[in-house]
Amino acid sequence: QEMGLFSNKRATKMEDFKGMRVRTPGWYMDIMNSLGASVSPLPGGEVYLALERGVIDAAEFSSPAINYPMGFDEITKYVIQPGAHQPGIQCGLFFNKEAWDSLPEDLKWIVKIAAAETQAWSYNWVNALNAEAINRFTENVEIVMMDKETLIEFRKVAKTYLDSVKEKFPDVKKVLDSQEAFIDEYAVWRKARSGVTPWPYETYISGQITE
């Protein structure tokens, strides 16, 4: 999961983001603009100086382990959580189709198994690094949470935006429809796991799960 925004302005409610100068790329940039923020997709190498010089108020970059060596906590006061724009990650190994089709079946299986094993290993490795990094961040910045109403509104705005993208691009529609169907299918099992594993989110982040 991505972190939220490193910021010099405290923001927990929807109105707090209006006029905020934010660095983030891609679809999140469009969504934040629609929420009233002023968004710029600065290159990664320019983010630190832009925050330090006050060119931007806040910036989203990556996961805790990747953010930590960037030093954003040296020049900001808050981390605005959660990273609602990317609650999970998908990884892929991309092949030229002709090159893939030319491989014998045994080599295709070797690639598939190696890719799956690498993903499982790297996911857990990065999660361990993320836990270490976010604890270090708390030494320098205050972590604040968007309130529940803001997250609900954020989701509505994001859904409207994504639906508009689906109308324009058939491949996007295919992927998002599949993801939304999985969310619905998984919902019952997710609810059944609640209290045994880190769900619901509020219980997990408050530490109640260990009390």
N, C-alpha and C positions, 0 to 999 in steps of 0.2 A: 504494500500500500504506500502511496505517496504521502508525504507530509502535507500540511496545509500551507498557509502563507506566513513567511517571515515578514514582520511588519513593525513599523514605528508608530502605528495607530492601532489602538485597541478596537476590535470590531467583533461583536457577537450577534447583532441584529441586522436584518436586511437593510435598514436605512443607513447603517454605519458604512456600507460599501458604496453608497452614492458619492460620486466624485473622487473616490479613492484611486490613486494612480498605481496600477498593478502591472507587474510583469508576469505573463503566462502565455503560452502558445496555443495554437490549434483550436479545437471546438470550445475549450474552456474560455478562451479569449472572447469568442462570440457570446457565450453565455454570460460572462461577467459584464461585458458591454451592455447586454440587455438588462442587467440588474442596476445599471447606472454608474458602473465603474468606468474609468478611463484606462484602457488596457493597451499595452505595447508588448510585442513578442521579441524582446531584446535577446540577442545571442547570449549563451551562458557565460561567456568570458566577460561580458559587460555588466552583469547583474550586481556584483559586489560594489563596484564603483558607483553605479546608479543609486544603490541604496545608501551608500556612504555620503554621497553628495546631495541627497535629497531629490534626485531627479524622479524617483518613484517612491511611493510610500510602502509598498509591499511587493513581495515576489514569491512565486511558487517555482520550485525547481525539480526536486526528485525525492527519493526516499531518505530517511535519516542517515544511513551509512554513506550515501553519496553527498548529501548536503553538508555533513560535518566538516570534511576537509575544505569545503568552499569558504568556511569562516563566517557565514551569515549571522551567526549568533553574536559575533563581535560588534556588529553595527546595527542591530535591531533590538527592540525591547520585548516583542511578543512573537509567539507562534500561534496562529489562529487555526484551530483544528475543528473538525477532521478534514482530511484530504478528500472531500466528498466527490471531487471530480474524477478520482481514480481509486476506488476502494479495493481494487484487485489488479492483477496483471496477467497478460497473456503473452506467451513467448512462442516464437515460430522459427523454423529453419527453412529458409527459402531456397528453392532449387530452380534452375532453368528446366522447363518441362522436358525438353528433348534430352538433356543430360540425365534427368531422373529416369525417363523411360528407357534409356539405353542401359541402365544398370541391371544385372541379373537379380532375380528375386532374393537370393540369399544375402546379397549386399544391401538391398533395400531394407531387409529386416534388421540387419546390423545397424544401419543408420537410424532406423526408427527406435530400436531398443536403446542405442547410445544416447539419442536425443532425449528420450523419456527419462533415462537415468540421470543425465546431466541436469535436466530441469528440476527433478526432485531434489538432487543434491544442492544445486545453487539456490533454490527457493529457501531451504532450511538454513543454509550458510548465511545468506543475506539477512534473513530474519534475526539470526543471532547477532549479527553486526548492527542491525537496526535497533535492537533492544539496548545494546551498549551505547550507541550514539545518542539516542533520545534521552537517556539518563544523563549524559554529559551536557546536552542542551539545557536541561533544567537548572544547571549551575549559573547560566548567563541570561536566560530569557524566561518570561512567564508564559506558560502554555494556557491559552484561553479557548473555550469551546463556543462555537456557534450555538445559539439556543435552538430548541426543538422546532419552534415555529419557523425559524429561518431555514432550517434544513428541509422542512416540508415544502416551503415555498421554493427553495432552490431546486428541489426535485421536480416540482411542477414546471418551472421554467425550463429546466433541462429536458424534460420529456417533450414539451412543446417544440423545443428546438430540434431535438433528434427526430421527431416525427416529420418535421419539415425537410430534414436532410434525407430521410428515407424516401420521400416523395420524388426527390431529384435523382437518387442513385440506387438502382436496383440491387447492386451488390451490398450496399450498406443496409438496405431493407432486409435482405436475406440474413445477414449476420445479426442485426438487432432483433429481428423477429425470433430468431433461434434463441438468443440470450434471454429475451423476455419470457419465452415459453419455458425455459429452464428455471427461471426465477419462480414462476408459478408452480412448476412441478416440485421444486425443492422446498417450497414454503412449509408444507406440513412437517417434513422431516426436520427442518430448521427449528420450528416451534417445539417439536418433541425433544430436541437437544437442549433447549433453553434451560439454564440453571445447572447443567452438567458440564457444558463447555462455555466459552466466553460469549454467551448471548443472554439477554439482550445487551446491546452495546453500552447502555448507561450503567448497567450492573458491572460490566467488565472494567470500564475505565475508572469507576469510582473505587475499585478495590474490594467491593463487597463479595466478589467471587471467592476471596481467600479468607473471609471473616467467618 
